[in-house]
Amino acid sequence: METNTTTLAEYLFNRLHQLGVDSIFGLPGDYNLQLLDYVAPSRLRWVGTGNELNAGYAADGYSRIKGIGALVTTFGVGELSAVNAIAGAYAERAPVVHIVGTPVRQSQESRALIHHTFNDGEYQRFDRMQEHITVAQALLTDHRSAPAEIDRVLQQCLLHSRPVRIAIPLDMVSLRVPKLALESKLSLPLPSRQPKIEEKALNTILDRIYSAKKPVILVDGEIRYARIVDEVDHIVRATEWPTFTSGFGKSLIDEDIPNVYGVFTPQHRELFESSDLVLCFGPHFSNTNSFLYQTVPREDITISIHATSVQIGSEIIRDLPANCFLPQLIGHLEMDKVAKHNPKLVHPKSVAPPEVSSGDLVSQVGGFWHRISSFFREGDIVCAETGTAAYGSNDFRLPPKTRLFKAVTWLSIGYMLPATLGASQAQHDLIARSEYHDLRDARSILFIGDGSFQLTAQELATIIHRKLNVIIFLINNDGYTIERCIHGREAKYNDITPWRYLKGPEFFGAPTEGEYAAHTWQVRTWGDLEQALTDERMLNGKGVRMVEVFMERLDCPPPLDKVLAAQIAREKREQ
């Protein structure tokens, strides 16, 4: 066998491993089985999930921690099951590689009537479906061009931080291709300097910065995709200007910095409205990431740094990649010309949680999210599911080197349990590479409602099987509380079947003894919560630990409380 060649499947998987993928998610199917034979030889770890949708969610969660994630599904039935997850990754800038094993080329070319099709000989419908939710696609049909096609698509995945799709026919999996390209790492194209454009933007922005008397900084979640986290951190520290994040941007900036004041909520609007400059980095102004647009700063006072452009007021200056432009801005910034602005703001970490009694029932309005922040450690990955948990997480006080992530726009409920599987696996893989904050042990902590948990509960089994270090706080508020707040607070369609959630770990195979024995707690009062959080098995145990926290069905954090109040007022008017 030629030593300067490799199989097409090994080429793809080795390229993924070079990019940082150590674990790949998915489910076997008859059109991808031979493809999966090459996962282990390529030094990747196979993580089989309960279904393809969950594999997509897990790959998304993995990518948000590791920088890229991947899943393998079979043609048709498998890939369509994953489509919702791929769409969510597209909406929220998660770089996910979706690999699809397809029928042999002869079947496709002859329009054979085979299973997993519509039995009409048409094979391209699935390709066209995914064109709308992936930034690049490769339909491999020729082994000569296949390696270059794989590299092209992977480059687009990283460049745009969005999903891509690679379809490999069954009869091409083992074909030999040159492996010379693997000797060079796949790199992103370097931006060319645009002197005139850059000079115009720099001069305008520096003038605005130097003339500002009451500036503020807003950090949003797309700084991760734009690869400017370090640059934004530098500007926040150097200027000492009051800084806020969005829910999407929370944890991307160290919350211990004295001038970082947490999430920008409607209560801070007056500060922003009275400012003469808002420096906004990585904006992602969906309605659910901006409190129904209440926290979108005024255009006339805002300079927005996007991934590839700068917007100054209403003018958009294009072709300025942020990771190239921001270092230039920092290099030209003369700090002695920058005004200090210290409005009378209280740093969130100096605020004590509300006073409670140990016998009082746990509640969100009673400060649950604030109080539980003392449980977090450096290196934790904290995941908050769509619903009350996502909004409540805005109140977390996070230690340095802690990562919070949650869905902010796609909001497909059930996403976060398998996403936690992916994030925890990424954490595990980074620790194995000695690339995780110099830590050798870390936790992933999930906050999820009972309704969301029921959608994807089977991935608890995968977390257990993988021996991942995951703590689950299940908020049992008797149904879809976020939906009750929006509409139908007493409607039957917002009810769910009550489960015995704490029997879940044992049902899904968790050991009852030994190092990875699962432990569970039931919490109704603040005293119960304190006992759970200080239990030695919770603090220093391994594997799955699960806490069921009971709350009232209409107990909700801001801004859902106002939505609920508006619904009640509307009902009274209609009586």
C-alpha positions as CSV (number, residue, x, y, z in Angstrom):
1,M,0.0,0.0,0.0
2,E,1.3,3.5,-0.9
3,T,2.6,5.3,2.2
4,N,2.0,8.7,0.7
5,T,-1.8,8.1,0.5
6,T,-4.6,7.6,3.0
7,T,-8.3,6.8,2.7
8,L,-10.7,9.7,2.1
9,A,-12.4,9.0,5.4
10,E,-9.0,9.2,7.3
11,Y,-8.1,12.4,5.5
12,L,-11.3,14.0,6.7
13,F,-11.0,12.8,10.3
14,N,-7.3,13.5,10.6
15,R,-8.0,17.1,9.3
16,L,-10.7,17.5,12.0
17,H,-8.2,16.3,14.6
18,Q,-5.7,18.8,13.5
19,L,-8.3,21.5,14.0
20,G,-8.8,20.5,17.6
21,V,-11.7,17.9,17.4
22,D,-11.0,15.0,19.7
23,S,-14.5,13.7,20.0
24,I,-17.1,13.3,17.3
25,F,-20.8,12.7,17.9
26,G,-23.5,10.9,16.1
27,L,-25.4,7.7,15.4
28,P,-24.7,4.8,13.2
29,G,-26.8,4.1,10.1
30,D,-26.4,1.8,7.1
31,Y,-24.9,4.6,4.9
32,N,-22.3,5.7,7.4
33,L,-21.1,2.5,9.0
34,Q,-18.0,2.1,6.9
35,L,-17.2,5.7,7.5
36,L,-17.3,5.2,11.2
37,D,-14.7,2.4,10.9
38,Y,-12.1,5.1,10.4
39,V,-13.0,7.3,13.4
40,A,-10.7,5.5,16.0
41,P,-7.7,5.1,13.6
42,S,-7.9,8.9,13.1
43,R,-7.4,9.4,16.9
44,L,-10.9,10.7,17.3
45,R,-13.2,9.5,20.1
46,W,-16.7,8.3,19.0
47,V,-19.5,9.5,21.2
48,G,-22.7,7.8,20.3
49,T,-25.9,9.7,21.3
50,G,-29.5,8.8,21.7
51,N,-30.5,10.4,18.4
52,E,-29.2,12.6,15.7
53,L,-30.8,15.8,16.9
54,N,-29.0,15.4,20.2
55,A,-25.7,14.7,18.3
56,G,-26.2,18.0,16.6
57,Y,-26.8,19.8,19.9
58,A,-23.8,18.1,21.4
59,A,-21.5,19.1,18.5
60,D,-22.8,22.6,18.9
61,G,-21.9,22.6,22.7
62,Y,-18.5,21.1,21.9
63,S,-17.8,23.8,19.4
64,R,-18.6,26.6,21.7
65,I,-15.8,25.4,24.1
66,K,-13.4,23.9,21.7
67,G,-13.7,26.2,18.7
68,I,-15.1,23.5,16.3
69,G,-17.4,20.4,16.6
70,A,-18.5,17.6,14.4
71,L,-21.1,14.9,14.0
72,V,-21.8,12.0,11.7
73,T,-25.2,11.0,10.5
74,T,-26.6,8.8,7.8
75,F,-28.3,10.1,4.7
76,G,-32.0,11.3,4.8
77,V,-33.5,10.1,8.0
78,G,-30.5,10.8,10.1
79,E,-29.5,14.1,8.8
80,L,-33.0,15.5,8.8
81,S,-33.3,14.5,12.5
82,A,-30.2,16.8,13.1
83,V,-31.4,19.7,10.9
84,N,-32.9,21.6,13.9
85,A,-29.6,21.5,15.7
86,I,-27.7,22.6,12.6
87,A,-30.1,25.5,12.1
88,G,-29.5,26.6,15.7
89,A,-25.8,26.5,15.2
90,Y,-26.1,28.7,12.1
91,A,-28.2,31.2,14.0
92,E,-25.8,31.5,16.9
93,R,-22.5,31.2,15.1
94,A,-21.4,27.7,16.2
95,P,-18.8,26.1,13.8
96,V,-20.2,22.6,13.4
97,V,-19.1,20.1,10.7
98,H,-22.0,17.8,9.7
99,I,-20.7,14.7,7.9
100,V,-23.3,12.7,6.0
101,G,-22.8,9.2,4.7
102,T,-24.8,8.8,1.5
103,P,-25.7,5.9,-0.9
104,V,-23.1,4.8,-3.5
105,R,-22.7,6.9,-6.6
106,Q,-24.2,4.3,-8.8
107,S,-27.5,4.3,-6.9
108,Q,-27.7,8.1,-7.0
109,E,-26.8,8.4,-10.7
110,S,-29.2,5.6,-11.8
111,R,-32.0,7.1,-9.6
112,A,-32.4,3.8,-7.9
113,L,-35.5,3.4,-5.7
114,I,-34.0,2.6,-2.3
115,H,-34.8,3.2,1.4
116,H,-34.3,6.5,3.2
117,T,-35.4,8.3,0.0
118,F,-38.8,9.4,-1.3
119,N,-38.8,6.4,-3.7
120,D,-38.8,8.7,-6.7
121,G,-35.1,8.6,-7.7
122,E,-34.5,12.2,-6.5
123,Y,-31.4,12.3,-4.2
124,Q,-30.6,16.0,-4.1
125,R,-33.5,17.2,-2.0
126,F,-31.6,16.7,1.2
127,D,-28.6,18.6,-0.2
128,R,-30.8,21.6,-1.1
129,M,-32.5,21.6,2.3
130,Q,-29.2,22.0,4.1
131,E,-27.9,24.7,1.8
132,H,-30.1,27.2,3.7
133,I,-28.6,26.4,7.1
134,T,-24.9,25.8,6.3
135,V,-22.4,28.3,5.1
136,A,-20.6,25.8,2.7
137,Q,-21.3,22.3,1.4
138,A,-19.2,19.6,-0.3
139,L,-20.9,16.8,-2.2
140,L,-17.9,14.5,-2.8
141,T,-18.1,12.6,-6.1
142,D,-14.5,12.6,-7.4
143,H,-11.6,11.4,-5.2
144,R,-9.1,13.7,-7.1
145,S,-10.8,16.9,-5.9
146,A,-12.2,15.5,-2.6
147,P,-9.4,16.6,-0.3
148,A,-9.4,20.1,-1.6
149,E,-13.2,20.2,-1.3
150,I,-12.9,19.1,2.3
151,D,-10.3,21.7,3.1
152,R,-12.4,24.4,1.4
153,V,-15.5,23.6,3.4
154,L,-13.6,23.3,6.7
155,Q,-12.0,26.7,6.1
156,Q,-15.4,28.3,5.5
157,C,-16.7,26.7,8.8
158,L,-13.9,28.3,10.8
159,L,-13.9,31.6,8.8
160,H,-17.6,32.3,9.3
161,S,-18.1,30.2,12.5
162,R,-21.2,28.5,11.1
163,P,-22.1,24.9,10.2
164,V,-21.0,23.1,7.0
165,R,-22.1,19.9,5.4
166,I,-19.9,17.2,3.8
167,A,-21.6,14.3,2.0
168,I,-19.5,11.2,1.4
169,P,-20.9,8.4,-0.8
170,L,-20.5,4.9,0.7
171,D,-18.3,3.7,-2.2
172,M,-15.8,6.6,-1.7
173,V,-15.0,6.1,2.0
174,S,-12.0,3.8,1.4
175,L,-10.7,5.4,-1.8
176,R,-7.0,6.4,-1.5
177,V,-6.2,10.1,-1.7
178,P,-2.9,11.9,-1.3
179,K,-2.1,12.8,2.3
180,L,0.6,15.4,1.5
181,A,-1.8,18.3,2.3
182,L,-2.1,16.9,5.9
183,E,1.5,17.9,6.5
184,S,0.4,21.5,6.6
185,K,-2.2,22.8,9.0
186,L,-5.3,24.3,7.6
187,S,-5.2,28.0,8.1
188,L,-7.6,30.9,7.7
189,P,-6.9,33.3,4.9
190,L,-5.0,36.4,6.1
191,P,-6.9,39.7,5.5
192,S,-5.2,42.2,3.3
193,R,-4.8,45.7,4.8
194,Q,-7.1,48.3,3.3
195,P,-5.1,51.5,4.1
196,K,-7.6,54.1,3.0
197,I,-10.6,52.4,4.6
198,E,-8.7,51.6,7.7
199,E,-7.4,55.2,8.1
200,K,-10.8,56.6,7.7
201,A,-12.3,54.3,10.4
202,L,-9.4,54.8,12.8
203,N,-9.5,58.6,12.6
204,T,-13.2,58.8,13.0
205,I,-13.3,56.3,16.0
206,L,-10.3,57.9,17.7
207,D,-11.9,61.3,17.4
208,R,-15.1,60.0,18.9
209,I,-13.2,58.3,21.7
210,Y,-11.1,61.3,22.6
211,S,-14.1,63.7,22.6
212,A,-16.3,61.4,24.7
213,K,-17.1,62.5,28.2
214,K,-19.7,59.9,29.2
215,P,-18.8,56.7,27.3
216,V,-19.9,53.1,28.0
217,I,-18.9,49.8,26.5
218,L,-21.3,47.0,25.5
219,V,-19.9,43.5,24.9
220,D,-22.0,41.0,22.9
221,G,-21.5,37.4,22.1
222,E,-20.2,37.6,18.6
223,I,-16.8,38.7,19.8
224,R,-16.2,35.0,20.2
225,Y,-16.9,34.4,16.5
226,A,-14.9,37.5,15.5
227,R,-11.9,36.3,17.5
228,I,-11.5,39.5,19.4
229,V,-12.0,38.4,23.0
230,D,-8.5,39.4,24.1
231,E,-8.6,42.7,22.3
232,V,-11.9,43.6,23.9
233,D,-10.6,42.6,27.3
234,H,-7.6,44.9,26.8
235,I,-9.8,47.9,25.8
236,V,-12.2,47.3,28.8
237,R,-9.2,47.3,31.2
238,A,-7.3,50.1,29.6
239,T,-10.1,52.6,29.4
240,E,-11.8,51.7,32.7
241,W,-15.0,52.8,31.1
242,P,-18.2,51.3,32.5
243,T,-18.8,48.0,30.7
244,F,-21.9,45.8,30.3
245,T,-22.5,42.6,28.4
246,S,-25.5,41.1,26.8
247,G,-26.8,37.7,27.9
248,F,-24.9,36.3,24.9
249,G,-21.7,38.0,25.9
250,K,-21.8,37.2,29.6
251,S,-18.6,35.5,30.8
252,L,-16.6,36.4,27.7
253,I,-15.2,39.3,29.9
254,D,-13.9,38.7,33.4
255,E,-16.6,39.8,35.8
256,D,-14.0,40.6,38.5
257,I,-12.9,43.7,36.5
258,P,-14.0,46.7,38.6
259,N,-15.6,48.5,35.7
260,V,-17.6,45.4,34.4
261,Y,-21.2,45.7,35.8
262,G,-22.9,42.6,34.4
263,V,-25.7,42.3,31.9
264,F,-27.2,45.4,30.3
265,T,-30.9,45.3,31.3
266,P,-33.6,47.8,30.8
267,Q,-32.9,49.3,34.2
268,H,-29.6,50.6,32.8
269,R,-31.2,52.4,29.8
270,E,-30.9,55.8,31.4
271,L,-27.1,55.4,31.7
272,F,-26.9,54.4,28.0
273,E,-29.3,57.1,26.8
274,S,-27.3,59.8,28.6
275,S,-24.0,58.6,27.2
276,D,-22.2,60.4,24.3
277,L,-20.5,57.2,23.1
278,V,-21.3,53.5,23.2
279,L,-18.5,51.2,22.0
280,C,-20.3,48.0,21.1
281,F,-18.4,44.9,20.3
282,G,-19.8,41.9,18.5
283,P,-23.5,42.9,18.4
284,H,-26.2,40.2,18.2
285,F,-29.4,42.2,18.6
286,S,-32.1,39.6,18.4
287,N,-35.3,40.4,20.3
288,T,-34.5,37.8,23.0
289,N,-30.9,39.0,23.4
290,S,-32.0,42.6,23.8
291,F,-35.0,42.5,26.1
292,L,-37.4,43.1,23.1
293,Y,-35.0,45.7,21.7
294,Q,-35.0,47.7,24.9
295,T,-31.2,47.3,25.2
296,V,-30.2,48.2,21.7
297,P,-28.2,51.4,22.1
298,R,-29.1,54.5,20.1
299,E,-27.5,54.4,16.6
300,D,-26.4,58.1,16.6
301,I,-24.1,57.5,19.7
302,T,-22.9,54.0,18.9
303,I,-19.8,52.6,17.2
304,S,-20.3,48.9,16.5
305,I,-17.4,46.6,15.8
306,H,-18.7,43.6,13.8
307,A,-16.7,40.7,12.6
308,T,-15.9,42.2,9.2
309,S,-17.1,45.8,9.4
310,V,-17.4,48.8,11.6
311,Q,-20.6,50.8,11.9
312,I,-20.3,54.4,13.0
313,G,-23.8,55.8,13.5
314,S,-25.7,54.8,10.3
315,E,-22.5,54.5,8.2
316,I,-21.1,51.0,7.6
317,I,-17.4,50.7,6.7
318,R,-16.8,47.3,5.3
319,D,-13.8,45.1,4.7
320,L,-12.3,45.6,8.2
321,P,-11.9,42.3,9.9
322,A,-12.2,42.9,13.6
323,N,-9.3,40.7,14.5
324,C,-7.1,42.8,12.2
325,F,-8.6,46.2,12.8
326,L,-8.8,46.2,16.6
327,P,-5.1,45.7,17.2
328,Q,-4.5,48.7,14.9
329,L,-7.0,50.7,17.0
330,I,-5.3,49.6,20.2
331,G,-1.9,50.5,18.8
332,H,-3.0,54.1,17.9
333,L,-5.0,54.7,21.1
334,E,-3.3,57.4,23.3
335,M,-4.6,56.7,26.8
336,D,-3.7,60.2,28.1
337,K,-6.4,61.6,25.7
338,V,-9.1,59.2,27.0
339,A,-11.5,60.7,29.5
340,K,-12.3,58.8,32.7
341,H,-16.0,58.2,33.3
342,N,-17.0,56.8,36.7
343,P,-20.8,57.0,37.1
344,K,-22.1,55.9,40.5
345,L,-22.7,52.3,39.8
346,V,-22.7,49.4,42.2
347,H,-20.6,46.4,41.2
348,P,-22.8,43.3,41.2
349,K,-20.3,41.3,43.2
350,S,-20.5,43.7,46.1
351,V,-24.3,43.2,46.4
352,A,-25.4,40.6,48.9
353,P,-28.3,38.2,48.1
354,P,-31.7,38.9,49.7
355,E,-32.1,37.8,53.3
356,V,-33.9,34.5,53.6
357,S,-34.8,32.0,56.3
358,S,-33.7,28.4,56.0
359,G,-37.3,27.2,56.2
360,D,-38.5,29.5,53.4
361,L,-39.3,28.0,50.0
362,V,-36.7,28.4,47.3
363,S,-37.7,30.9,44.7
364,Q,-36.3,32.9,41.8
365,V,-37.7,36.1,43.1
366,G,-36.0,35.3,46.4
367,G,-32.6,35.4,44.8
368,F,-32.0,31.8,43.7
369,W,-29.7,32.7,40.8
370,H,-27.7,35.2,42.8
371,R,-27.3,32.9,45.8
372,I,-26.2,29.9,43.9
373,S,-23.3,31.8,42.3
374,S,-21.2,31.2,45.4
375,F,-21.1,27.5,44.3
376,F,-19.2,28.2,41.1
377,R,-15.5,27.7,40.8
378,E,-12.9,28.8,38.3
379,G,-13.0,26.6,35.3
380,D,-16.7,25.7,35.6
381,I,-18.7,25.6,32.4
382,V,-22.2,26.8,33.3
383,C,-25.1,26.0,30.9
384,A,-28.5,27.6,31.1
385,E,-31.5,26.2,29.2
386,T,-34.0,28.3,27.4
387,G,-36.7,29.5,29.8
388,T,-36.4,30.8,33.3
389,A,-32.9,29.5,33.6
390,A,-31.6,31.4,30.7
391,Y,-33.0,34.7,32.0
392,G,-32.1,33.9,35.6
393,S,-28.5,33.2,34.6
394,N,-28.1,37.0,33.9
395,D,-27.9,37.3,37.7
396,F,-25.0,34.9,38.1
397,R,-21.8,36.2,39.6
398,L,-19.1,34.3,37.8
399,P,-15.5,33.7,38.9
400,P,-12.7,34.2,36.4
401,K,-12.1,31.4,33.8
402,T,-15.7,30.4,34.1
403,R,-17.7,30.0,30.9
404,L,-21.5,30.6,30.7
405,F,-23.3,29.7,27.5
406,K,-27.0,29.5,26.6
407,A,-29.2,29.8,23.6
408,V,-30.2,33.4,23.0
409,T,-31.9,33.4,19.6
410,W,-32.8,29.9,18.3
411,L,-34.2,28.9,21.6
412,S,-35.1,25.2,20.8
413,I,-36.0,23.8,24.2
414,G,-34.2,20.6,25.2
415,Y,-31.0,21.9,23.5
416,M,-29.0,22.4,26.6
417,L,-28.8,18.9,28.1
418,P,-27.1,17.4,25.0
419,A,-25.2,20.7,24.5
420,T,-23.9,20.2,28.1
421,L,-22.8,16.7,27.1
422,G,-20.8,18.3,24.2
423,A,-19.4,21.1,26.4
424,S,-18.4,18.7,29.1
425,Q,-16.7,16.4,26.6
426,A,-14.8,19.4,25.2
427,Q,-13.8,20.4,28.7
428,H,-12.5,16.8,29.3
429,D,-10.6,16.8,26.0
430,L,-9.0,20.1,26.7
431,I,-7.9,18.9,30.2
432,A,-6.4,15.8,28.5
433,R,-4.4,18.1,26.2
434,S,-3.3,20.3,29.2
435,E,-5.0,23.2,27.6
436,Y,-7.6,24.1,30.2
437,H,-6.5,27.0,32.4
438,D,-3.8,24.8,34.0
439,L,-6.6,22.8,35.7
440,R,-6.6,19.0,35.9
441,D,-10.2,18.8,37.2
442,A,-13.3,20.8,36.3
443,R,-17.1,20.6,36.2
444,S,-19.9,21.4,33.9
445,I,-23.1,22.7,35.6
446,L,-26.5,22.6,33.9
447,F,-29.6,24.5,34.9
448,I,-32.7,23.2,33.1
449,G,-36.4,23.2,33.5
450,D,-38.5,20.1,33.9
451,G,-40.2,20.7,30.5
452,S,-37.0,21.1,28.6
453,F,-35.4,18.1,30.3
454,Q,-38.2,15.8,29.0
455,L,-37.3,16.5,25.4
456,T,-33.7,15.2,25.5
457,A,-33.5,13.3,28.7
458,Q,-31.8,10.3,27.1
459,E,-28.5,12.1,26.8
460,L,-28.2,11.8,30.6
461,A,-27.3,8.2,29.8
462,T,-24.5,9.3,27.5
463,I,-23.1,11.7,30.1
464,I,-23.1,8.8,32.6
465,H,-21.6,6.4,30.1
466,R,-18.8,8.9,29.3
467,K,-18.1,9.4,33.0
468,L,-18.3,13.2,32.6
469,N,-18.3,15.5,35.6
470,V,-21.7,17.1,35.3
471,I,-24.0,18.6,37.9
472,I,-27.6,19.1,37.0
473,F,-30.0,21.5,38.7
474,L,-33.4,20.6,37.5
475,I,-36.0,23.4,38.1
476,N,-39.2,21.6,38.7
477,N,-41.9,24.3,38.3
478,D,-44.6,22.0,37.1
479,G,-44.5,22.6,33.3
480,Y,-43.6,25.3,30.8
481,T,-43.3,28.3,33.1
482,I,-41.9,30.6,30.4
483,E,-44.8,29.8,28.1
484,R,-47.2,30.4,31.0
485,C,-45.7,33.8,31.4
486,I,-46.2,34.6,27.7
487,H,-49.7,33.2,27.3
488,G,-52.0,30.7,28.9
489,R,-50.8,30.7,32.5
490,E,-53.6,28.3,33.4
491,A,-53.9,26.5,30.1
492,K,-53.6,22.7,30.0
493,Y,-51.2,22.8,27.0
494,N,-48.5,24.3,29.3
495,D,-48.8,21.3,31.6
496,I,-46.4,18.3,31.4
497,T,-46.5,14.7,32.7
498,P,-44.8,14.7,36.1
499,W,-41.7,12.5,36.2
500,R,-39.7,11.1,39.1
501,Y,-36.6,13.0,37.9
502,L,-34.2,11.8,40.6
503,K,-34.7,8.2,39.6
504,G,-33.3,9.2,36.2
505,P,-29.6,8.6,36.9
506,E,-30.2,5.1,38.1
507,F,-32.6,4.4,35.2
508,F,-30.1,5.6,32.7
509,G,-27.4,3.3,34.1
510,A,-25.5,5.4,36.7
511,P,-23.6,3.2,39.2
512,T,-24.9,3.3,42.8
513,E,-21.5,2.6,44.3
514,G,-17.9,3.5,43.6
515,E,-16.1,6.5,42.4
516,Y,-18.7,7.5,39.8
517,A,-21.8,6.7,41.8
518,A,-24.6,9.2,41.1
519,H,-25.9,11.3,43.9
520,T,-29.2,13.2,44.0
521,W,-30.8,15.8,46.2
522,Q,-34.3,17.2,46.5
523,V,-34.6,20.9,47.4
524,R,-37.7,22.7,48.5
525,T,-36.3,25.2,51.1
526,W,-33.2,27.4,51.3
527,G,-32.0,25.1,54.1
528,D,-32.3,22.1,51.7
529,L,-30.3,24.0,49.1
530,E,-27.5,24.9,51.6
531,Q,-27.2,21.2,52.6
532,A,-27.0,20.1,49.0
533,L,-24.4,22.7,48.0
534,T,-22.1,21.9,51.0
535,D,-22.4,18.1,50.8
536,E,-19.0,16.6,50.3
537,R,-20.3,14.3,47.6
538,M,-21.5,17.4,45.7
539,L,-18.3,19.4,46.2
540,N,-15.7,16.7,45.4
541,G,-17.6,13.9,43.8
542,K,-17.2,12.7,40.3
543,G,-19.7,11.8,37.6
544,V,-23.4,12.9,37.6
545,R,-24.9,14.8,40.6
546,M,-28.5,15.9,40.2
547,V,-30.5,18.3,42.3
548,E,-34.3,18.7,41.8
549,V,-35.2,22.2,42.9
550,F,-39.0,22.8,43.4
551,M,-40.4,26.2,42.6
552,E,-43.8,27.6,42.1
553,R,-45.2,27.3,38.6
554,L,-45.4,31.1,38.1
555,D,-42.2,32.0,39.9
556,C,-40.0,33.7,37.3
557,P,-37.1,36.2,36.9
558,P,-37.1,39.5,35.1
559,P,-38.2,40.4,32.4
560,L,-40.6,37.4,32.5
561,D,-42.3,38.9,35.6
562,K,-43.3,41.9,33.6
563,V,-44.6,39.7,30.7
564,L,-46.7,37.8,33.2
565,A,-48.0,40.9,34.8
566,A,-49.1,42.2,31.4
567,Q,-50.9,39.0,30.7
568,I,-52.8,39.2,34.0
569,A,-53.7,42.8,33.4
570,R,-54.9,42.0,29.9
571,E,-57.1,39.2,31.3
572,K,-58.6,41.6,33.8
573,R,-59.5,44.0,31.1
574,E,-61.2,41.3,29.1
575,Q,-63.4,40.1,32.0
